[in-house]
Amino acid sequence: MPSRLKLSSLQRDIVMMLEEARAETVGTVIATLKPSDQGEFAAQVNGLVTLGLIRKEENTLVLTAQGRIALRT
C-alpha cells in the first residue's frame, strides 16, 4: 500500500466519519455529509471498497483494518 493515498475530499470525509463510528448506515453517512450527487457518492464509496479501506455489509459501511492503518499514515 502506498504511504499516501490520493483520496477525494468526499472519500476522506467518509473514511474519517467511519474512523469515529467504525460503521454507519449508508443513509446516516449521506445525511451527515450531504453529497451533491448520489451517483458520485456511490462511485466514491465503490472506490474506497476497491482500495480495501471500507466494506459494505447490506446497508452499512464499515471501516476495515486496512482503512484504520491507512488513517495512521
C-alpha positions as CSV (number, residue, x, y, z in Angstrom):
1,M,0.0,0.0,0.0
2,P,1.4,3.5,-0.9
3,S,2.3,5.6,2.1
4,R,-0.1,8.4,1.0
5,L,-3.4,7.6,-0.7
6,K,-4.9,10.1,-3.1
7,L,-8.5,10.3,-1.9
8,S,-11.1,12.8,-2.9
9,S,-12.4,15.1,-0.2
10,L,-15.7,13.1,-0.1
11,Q,-13.7,9.9,0.3
12,R,-11.6,11.4,3.1
13,D,-14.8,12.6,4.8
14,I,-16.4,9.1,4.6
15,V,-13.3,7.4,6.0
16,M,-12.9,10.0,8.8
17,M,-16.6,9.5,9.7
18,L,-16.2,5.8,9.8
19,E,-13.0,6.2,11.9
20,E,-15.1,7.6,14.7
21,A,-18.0,5.2,14.4
22,R,-16.3,2.1,12.9
23,A,-19.6,1.5,11.0
24,E,-22.6,3.6,9.8
25,T,-25.6,3.1,7.7
26,V,-25.4,4.5,4.2
27,G,-28.3,6.7,5.0
28,T,-26.6,8.2,8.0
29,V,-23.4,8.9,6.0
30,I,-25.4,10.6,3.3
31,A,-27.4,12.6,5.8
32,T,-24.3,13.8,7.6
33,L,-22.1,14.5,4.6
34,K,-24.8,15.7,2.2
35,P,-23.1,14.8,-1.1
36,S,-24.4,16.8,-4.0
37,D,-24.8,13.8,-6.3
38,Q,-25.9,10.3,-5.3
39,G,-24.2,8.7,-8.3
40,E,-20.9,10.4,-7.4
41,F,-21.3,9.3,-3.8
42,A,-21.8,5.7,-4.9
43,A,-18.7,5.9,-7.1
44,Q,-16.6,7.3,-4.3
45,V,-17.8,4.5,-1.9
46,N,-17.0,1.9,-4.5
47,G,-13.6,3.4,-4.9
48,L,-13.0,3.0,-1.2
49,V,-14.2,-0.6,-1.3
50,T,-11.9,-1.3,-4.2
51,L,-8.9,0.1,-2.2
52,G,-9.9,-2.1,0.7
53,L,-10.4,0.8,3.1
54,I,-14.1,0.1,3.7
55,R,-16.5,-2.7,3.1
56,K,-20.3,-2.8,2.5
57,E,-22.4,-5.0,4.6
58,E,-26.0,-4.8,3.4
59,N,-26.9,-1.1,4.0
60,T,-23.9,-0.4,6.3
61,L,-20.4,1.0,5.5
62,V,-17.6,-0.5,7.7
63,L,-14.0,0.7,8.1
64,T,-11.6,-2.2,7.5
65,A,-8.4,-2.9,9.4
66,Q,-6.6,-1.7,6.3
67,G,-8.6,1.5,6.4
68,R,-7.6,2.1,10.0
69,I,-3.9,1.5,9.1
70,A,-4.2,4.0,6.2
71,L,-5.5,6.7,8.5
72,R,-2.3,6.4,10.6
73,T,0.0,7.1,7.6
